[in-house]
């Protein structure tokens, strides 16, 4: 892997371009969707929250069978189809005027998004050598953050205008981003078919991943590590407002710091993660850094505005370092521990950790941090550290049982 922010030519660069275009639309949607559904469509905010929660819960469940579809029917065709479906769902949002149509469109949108993520991971596994996948995922994460920043800027312009036409324009941009993403994905070659299990290998029926208890444990541990996801968007803004004397605008500074750091340094952070050992080491190291971040964040309460601001910035730096290390390690593990013929299915399941963390994270973080204060910060850091240390044994157990799946070995006779 190089230090360049641009991935090598070929499938890697095409995948990054698809990620970038998709992220522009996602950024615009995330910034404006809540206010659009509330003020333009006229839905009650509580019903908007309920509808989106139901939609993303369905999306989490749909990711596994849609990932399996990518394994069996072709990753490129599945990814293109799901990108078009997601864009179509956003287009439907332009015409909904009631709760039920909103929920139905949101469910289709969330399911297509989850399946698209799994299908793109399957594409990546089929087109990129194993030793280069984590490096490419780092590039994709950088592209994702860059696209989110551009999309959020467009969404901010719509919020500033505050008109129906401005909101509709932003949603049209999101639709266009999915169409362009589908067109970009069509430029990729079709990956080779999934490996056929050797004779004598135990045949796996249905969704094997839900019965793969060792992989389930790895996914659950990764979900614990992902509970930090609502930290910048929810927990820290509330913490700054209620527990510190730091200025409110610092929330924006911390968000920009995080986004910029990932764009600039995620590729470099992932450089040394090339296998099981380096991946578990990266996750374990990230656990210690996250514990340090939580400790520093806790110190921001009770001091002057300048002391609080300094502690918050220092904590944010440590937090983004932990985030990048944990991400690189988990990406490697998610591929390393998945059977070669069921990458989409396993990636779809591994991706449910993001949805679960986004759903439970707000409740967990607000309870711990705002309810328990310093003790809550330390408990969050300790839980992250424990999960990061448990990841190593869990990953090794999954890797050990993966060996027999290659089929019975011949008996040597003297």
Buried (B, 14 or more C-beta within 10 A) or exposed (E): BEEEBEBBEEBBBBBBBBBBBBBBBBBBBBBBBBBBBBEBBEBEEEBBEBBBBBBBBBBBBBBBBBBBBBBBEBBBBBBBBBBBBBBBBBBBBBEBEEBEBBBBBBBBBBBBBBBBBBBBBBBBBBBBEEEBBBBBBBBBBBBBBBBBBBBBEBBBBBBEEEEEEBBBBBBBBBBBBBBBBBBBBBEBEEBEEBEEBEEEBEEBEEBBBEEBEBBBBBBBBBBBBBBBBBBBBBBBBBBBEEBBBBEEEBBEBBBEBBBBBBBEBBBBBBBBBBBBEBBBBBBBBBBBBBBBBBBBBBBBBEBEEEBBBBBBBBBBBBBBBBBBBBBBBBBBBBBBBBBBBBBBBBBBBBBBBBBBBBBBBBEBBBEBBBEEBBEBBBBBBBBBBBBBBBBBEBBBBBBEEBEEBEEEEEEEEE
